[in-house]
């Protein structure tokens, strides 16, 4: 794979970090453009994205540190800050990002569910871009496969594996398209964001069946467990908001 895209003197540009930067820039631009259609100040989107990115990075890193490699980070605490090497968990990032976003919209007197709907499609788009960075970085790889589409990750072994990063990326781009359509045809506030959580949970659980990841209960992985919990919670919120909340 290509964990380092290029070097400039002593500065290394990492593929994963570059993909994250592209995802943030593209998502912010498109979200601000969409916000103007809803008569929302684009500068507020910039501030919201900043809060979500910071909260997402903190949440994603803490989840990884606490669940996946706590002993190593206790022995080498400064490694926690080496984000350019990867080591972030999406669900931790989602929880941290939503928490930071909730704090910002309350502070700015913005409607939480409407703003969540607005950014949901671009969360999916950004996720798809970042997963391409995962592929280049050689992380988040799949289980061995005999299929012709299998990919060998040289830093790991010489076994062809499911390119689960590509599976995630392609499904995320499809999800972006669907959510963008739904945003312009939603029936109630919160529908787009909750549909995103539900569909992502289903997709992620399926892809996890082909991915090498930490199992916590038999063959059930951490991501599948969290997916199930969030999926149920989002479905309950969906039913509740569908009954009591009109769209604006």
URNORMO-V977081 format. One line per field, one symbol per residue. phi: phi as a letter, one per 40 degrees, with the letter a starting at -180 (. if undefined). A space follows every 50 residues. Layout:
phi: ???
//
This chain:
phi: .bcbcabbgccbbcccccccccccccccccccccdccbfbdccccdcccd cccccccccccccccccbaccccccbcccdcccccggbbdcccccccccc ccccccccfbcdcccccccddccccccccccccccccgbfcbcdaccccc bcbdcbabccbcccccdccccccccdccccccdcbccachcccccdcccc cccccccdcbbcaccbagcccdccccdccccccccccdcccccbbccb
//
